[in-house]
Amino acid sequence: MLFGGKMQASGLPVKRLVLYKHGVGYVERSGVVSNEREIKLSFKKEVMNDLLKSLCVFSEGEGKVSDISYETPEDISKMIEEKAIRVPEREAMVGLFRQLKGYEVEIETNTEKVKGKVMGTQEPHSSQSQHSNQLSIELNKKEEKNTVVIKDENDYIRNIDIEKITAYKILDPEASEDLKFFLDAVTSERKKNVKAVTVFLDGKKAELTISYIMQMPSWRVSYRLAHDEDGTFLQGWGIIDNVLDEDLKDISLSLVAGKPISFIYDLYTPPIVTRPVIREESRAVSAPIELESQQEALISDFIKEAEKEEEEMALEGRPGAKAEYKQKRAMKALREELPAAAPPPKAVSRAMQESTIVQTKTVEMGEFFKYDISHPVTVKRGQSAMVPIIQTKIDCKKEHVYNKQKMERNPVVTMRVKNTTGLVLERGPIVVLDNSTYVGEAIFPYTLPNGENHIAYSVDMGVVINEDSKTEHKVKKVYIADTYLMREEYETVITEYTIENKNKDEIELVIEHPKNSQYELIETPKPTEETESYYRWSSKVKGKTQTKFTVKMGRTISYSEYLRDMTVESLEWFYNEKHINKRTFEFIKELIDLRSEIEELNNRIDELEEEKTNIYNEQGRIRENLGALTKSGKEEALRNKYVAQLENQENTLAEIDAEKKKIEKQIQAIEKKIDAKLKETQTKAWWEKMIAK
């Protein structure tokens, strides 16, 4: 739409649209412009950051783009209040003249044209009492008129009836610009969430292309899979939404599968950097003092005295005054020490250029696939559309898949689909038709070309599978290593699948068995295929039959038992199960016997310690009694008895300590014997002796 050298967005329609799965759309507008100075586009406020980040303008031909402007995020109402010219809602003519006081205008009436400065307006008195006579009010309305008072070019003061004014022009450029801004702002205020972007041109003919990204709904995909004896047919539809404020007519549409890196960067909000506020230092002004002689010295003495008084006030006055005084003194000393300011450098721009290095780095954003719709697409404003993206035959095989973690007793019916389309298939819902009959639906996963996936669309209740597991352990070998008795066992987990096909038709059954990195498959047929988490075995199961399938998985488990800590019961189990020979049995039995001797000796030490404790307690009681006895009469005889008893107990304690030391030596000797025998296990001669027949 052309008007006054301006072109609206409808004059530069959308020609190309690319939609992504992560909520972004790439919009491209193009067209031929001629004699236009401005092209206006409108965008919602929430997409302005994407626009400022991605807007590109290309011009081919003579015409060139000069610059691009856009509305700021500042509140329009606040901006209007800050301007000098504002037109009121009612009495627009009178209200405008009120605000033009002091500005130069040119007024035209039916009889004359007047230039001059507005002095003000004269309006009918509106302060009539509500109780006044209605007739007098009507008379006043007829007699009084709205007029504007003008001082014309000849300095005459003129009173012009506003009703007789046919046209007038604001001659002051600033006031005229304020009025223009007010009218544009009022228009924008009606659409608070819509911001205008203006592309300024030089007015010459050119082929213009404008492109940008913006937030848009993700495109979706839905599939239909039709399977019969003649083959399988896959159909895919892309679903898009037109959220632009215009119709999309005959556009080139592309749908991108994959997720390029994208983010929102706030470029629209003007950043305001907070700077520290430095207050001007307040200074006391002294009255001039005039003396006939020694004026300079007296003034210096006066300033020192004033500073002394100021310091005393700081020390005794309000909180914080002392710190403020010290800061003033420091600032004064600093000013006295600072050198004179250096002249500014002459080549500032050159220095900035040399100190700033601009680097650009390209980043590969990953693989993605684009669906280019071969025919033009039309979508009305505010509507959505479905566009065909896939319509081809595809490799497919019907299978039953059993996985206890998904369905405990029944397999799911699947279509094993191989992507032979040569396209990347995006994730989406799929409806399955078998022999022209709806049989279920599923989620089609993201699939690369030549990739395979099972599309599970129903559960077959006619096939019942029972799973039974058991675990077996078998000792492989027993040996001594580094003072430990080592035992290796082989653990086998046996899972038996009992399959009953109650249907009349034969089925292709796939059993999924979970993997375990600690186990290996043994005595089991090689899997048909493997996934990251499962083994798969595929086989045919005839109708009205029952069959079984067994999976065995095994692993080696090692146990260790410290020879010094073994019990007789444990040793006898190894010997009775024939895991060790008689020589090994006797060797370990001797170690156990030696350890038993040590335990007996330790028990005797415990008994001696307990006896010592009892003696100490008894001695404490005797000493308390001795303290209460005198050295005369019968008490002296009792006292002598207690003293004799203490002497006997001390002798007993000495005997206990002697026996304890003897036992400790015996324990040390046995420990050495045990250590020596354990060292034997690390010699070749000992092993030859153990295995000799």
Buried (B, 14 or more C-beta within 10 A) or exposed (E): EEEEEBBBBEBBBBBBBBBBBEBBBBBBBBBEBBEBBBBBBBBBBEBBBBBBBBBEBEBEEEBEBEEBEBBEEEEBEEBBEEBEBBBEEEBEBBBBBBBBEEBBBEBBBEEEEBBBBBBBBBBEEEEEEEEEEEEEEEEBEEEEBBBBBBBBEEEEEBEBEBEBBEEBEBBBEEBBEBBEBBEEBEEBEEBEEEBBBBBBBEBBBBEBBBBBBBBBBBBBBBBBBBBEEEEBBBBBBBBBBBBBBEBBEEBBBBBBBBBEEBEEEEEBEEEEEEEEEEEEEEEEEEEEEEEEEEEEEEBEEEEEEEBEEBBEEBEEEEEEBBEEBEEBBEEEEEEEEEEEEEEEEEEEEEEEEEEEEEEEEEEEEEEEBEBEBEEEBEBEEEEEBEBEBBEEEBBBBBBBBBBBEEBEEBBBBBBBBBBBBEBBBBBBEBBBBBEEEEBBBBEBBBBEEEBEBBBBBBBBEBBBBEBEEEEEEEBEEBBBEEBBBBBBBBBBBBBBBEBBBEBEEEBBBBBBBEBEEEBEBBEBEEBEEEEEEBBBBBBEBEEEEEBEBEBBBBBEEEEEBEBBEBEEEBBEEBBEEEBBBEEBBEBBBEBBEBBEBBEEBEEEBEEBEEBBEEBEEEBEEBEEEEEEBEEEEEEEEBBEEBEEEBEEBEEEBEEBEEBBEEBEEBBEEBBEBBEEBBEBBEEEEBBEEBEEE
